[in-house]
Amino acid sequence: MSAPPTAAPTVLVTTDYLVPGDEVDAFLRDAGFATRHRPPRGPRGHAELVAILAGAEGALIGNEPMTAEVFANAPDLRAVVRTGVGYDSVDVDAATRAGVSVSNLPGVNANAVAEYTMALLLAQARRLVPAAAGVRAGGWPREDGHELRGRTLGLLGYGAAARAVVPLARAFGMTVLCTTSVPESGRRDAAARFVGLPELLTAADYLSVHTALTPATRHLIDAAALARMKPTAHLVNTARGAIVDEAALAAAVRAGRLAGAALDVTATEPLPAGSPLRDVPGITVYSHLAGQTAEARRAAGLDGARELVAALRGRPRTSLNAHLFQRDED
């Protein structure tokens, strides 16, 4: 008498643009996994996360708060993959204690973010959003804007997206400065000049944020930093909202101490009704779209699925903590 078939191990998929029957789903099923799709319908708490993770060995996730409490109550979980670059929503230390590999996808949407950054720079320089709003309201705005040529772009961070911005900005005739913690040996870019943060802030006509959110960068752009910037300067943020002190930014723009800001990310998303960023002339808030192209989504889904399968088979390629497991086993 033959043994009953063994149930396929389950992986959870929460990234909202991945759906049952798509090529990512097919890839995971062909690799021998059962899939469970649970896209978020709003902010997701610990209890809901624990419930949807029940029995799952792997998870392909968006921005869910993967906290110590979640990892402690997901005993079957062995691998988590973020379908993006940032992983500040994942408590990697807690995952390590729970024996769960955590991976991100470095550079997967760099081109999309770089092009979007240039779009925001152009929108700010040419006042595109207020002009369109004026026409929609029945007017015909004719205020002048500015050209990017001859202006200075300051890049805060030198990851894959920032590096992809450099040649685009140079093609527009901009001077590019960069502040980064990347060692000098990793700064092989003759098109950008590397400077300290104080010089970056005072010299930039446009400051574009591309650094990760860490305890050291939280509110790095605060009232004191904003006070160093030119009153004609603009801030662009496609990284993480909490890097910028939003109340200080709103106050600076309202007072004319900064010309404006284009923010693709905010500290709390979606933007709360009571956010200080609301209804500030000169500040435009977008809905976290920098990496959301069809091409980048497809790459993130497939690369994420490949990484999840590799991690569950003990061979992750971009794990942030798997080396710690290896060390423990030595």
Long-range contacts (C-beta under 8 A, 24 or more apart in sequence): 7-34, 8-32, 8-33, 8-34, 9-33, 9-34, 9-57, 9-58, 9-312, 10-34, 10-35, 10-36, 10-55, 10-56, 10-57, 11-35, 11-36, 11-56, 11-57, 11-58, 11-59, 11-60, 11-308, 11-312, 12-36, 12-38, 12-52, 12-53, 12-56, 12-58, 12-59, 12-60, 12-61, 13-37, 13-38, 13-59, 13-60, 14-38, 14-39, 14-40, 14-52, 14-59, 14-60, 14-61, 14-62, 14-64, 15-39, 15-60, 15-61, 15-62, 15-83, 15-300, 15-301, 15-304, 16-40, 16-62, 17-292, 17-297, 17-301, 18-60, 18-83, 18-301, 22-301, 23-298, 23-301, 23-302, 24-60, 24-301, 24-302, 24-304, 24-305, 27-302, 27-305, 27-306, 27-309, 28-305, 28-308, 28-309, 31-305, 31-309, 33-58, 33-309, 33-312, 40-64, 46-70, 46-73, 50-74, 53-77, 57-312, 58-308, 58-311, 58-312, 59-308, 60-301, 60-304, 60-305, 60-308, 61-90, 63-89, 63-269, 64-89, 65-89, 66-90, 66-91, 66-95, 66-102, 67-91, 67-94, 68-93, 68-94, 68-97, 71-95, 71-97, 71-98, 71-100, 72-98, 74-98, 74-100, 78-311, 78-312, 79-103, 79-308, 79-311, 79-312, 79-316, 81-105, 81-304, 81-307, 81-308, 81-311, 82-304, 83-300, 83-301, 83-304, 84-108, 84-109, 84-291, 84-300, 85-109, 85-159, 85-160, 85-161, 85-291, 86-212, 86-213, 86-239, 86-240, 87-320, 88-212, 88-213, 88-214, 88-240, 92-320, 92-321, 95-321, 96-321, 96-324, 96-325, 99-325, 101-311, 101-316, 101-319, 101-321, 101-322, 101-325, 102-319, 102-320, 102-321, 103-307, 103-308, 103-311, 103-316, 103-317, 103-318, 103-319, 103-320, 104-318, 104-320, 105-300, 105-303, 105-304, 105-307, 105-318, 106-159, 106-160, 106-318, 107-159, 107-160, 107-161, 108-291, 108-296, 108-299, 108-300, 108-303, 109-161, 109-290, 109-291, 109-293, 109-296, 109-299, 109-300, 110-159, 110-160, 110-161, 110-163, 110-164, 111-164, 111-295, 111-296, 112-290, 112-291, 112-292, 112-293, 112-295, 112-296, 113-161, 113-164, 113-165, 113-210, 113-238, 113-290, 113-291, 114-161, 114-164, 114-165, 114-168, 115-168, 116-238, 116-264, 116-289, 116-290, 116-291, 117-161, 117-165, 117-168, 117-208, 117-210, 117-236, 117-238, 117-290, 118-165, 118-168, 118-169, 118-172, 120-236, 120-238, 120-262, 120-264, 120-286, 121-148, 121-153, 121-169, 121-206, 121-208, 121-234, 121-236, 121-262, 122-148, 123-262, 123-284, 124-206, 124-234, 124-236, 124-259, 124-260, 124-261, 124-262, 124-284, 125-151, 125-206, 125-234, 129-284, 130-281, 148-172, 148-173, 148-174, 148-206, 149-173, 149-174, 150-174, 150-175, 151-175, 151-205, 151-206, 152-176, 152-177, 152-203, 152-204, 152-205, 152-206, 153-177, 153-204, 153-205, 153-206, 153-208, 154-178, 154-179, 154-200, 154-201, 154-203, 154-204, 154-206, 154-207, 154-208, 155-179, 155-180, 155-192, 155-208, 155-210, 156-197, 156-200, 156-207, 156-208, 156-209, 156-210, 156-211, 156-220, 156-221, 156-239, 156-243, 157-209, 157-210, 157-211, 157-212, 157-239, 158-182, 158-186, 158-187, 158-194, 158-210, 159-210, 159-211, 159-212, 161-210, 161-238, 161-290, 162-208, 162-210, 163-189, 165-208, 165-210, 166-191, 166-192, 167-191, 177-203, 177-204, 180-211, 197-225, 198-228, 201-225, 201-228, 201-229, 202-228, 202-229, 202-230, 204-229, 204-230, 204-233, 205-230, 205-232, 205-233, 205-234, 206-233, 206-234, 206-235, 206-236, 207-233, 207-234, 207-235, 207-236, 208-236, 208-237, 208-238, 209-235, 209-236, 209-237, 209-238, 209-239, 209-243, 209-244, 210-238, 210-239, 211-239, 211-243, 212-239, 212-240, 213-239, 213-240, 213-242, 213-243, 217-243, 218-242, 218-243, 219-243, 219-244, 219-245, 220-244, 221-245, 221-249, 222-248, 223-248, 223-251, 223-252, 226-252, 226-257, 226-258, 227-252, 227-257, 229-258, 231-256, 231-257, 231-258, 231-259, 232-259, 233-258, 233-259, 234-258, 234-259, 234-260, 234-261, 234-262, 235-260, 235-261, 235-262, 235-263, 236-261, 236-262, 236-263, 237-261, 237-262, 237-263, 237-264, 237-265, 238-264, 238-265, 238-290, 239-265, 240-265, 241-265, 241-266, 241-267, 241-268, 241-269, 242-267, 246-275, 246-276, 246-277, 247-276, 249-276, 249-277, 249-283, 250-276, 250-277, 250-280, 250-283, 251-276, 253-280, 253-281, 253-282, 253-283, 254-280, 254-281, 258-282, 260-284, 262-286, 264-288, 264-289, 264-290, 265-290
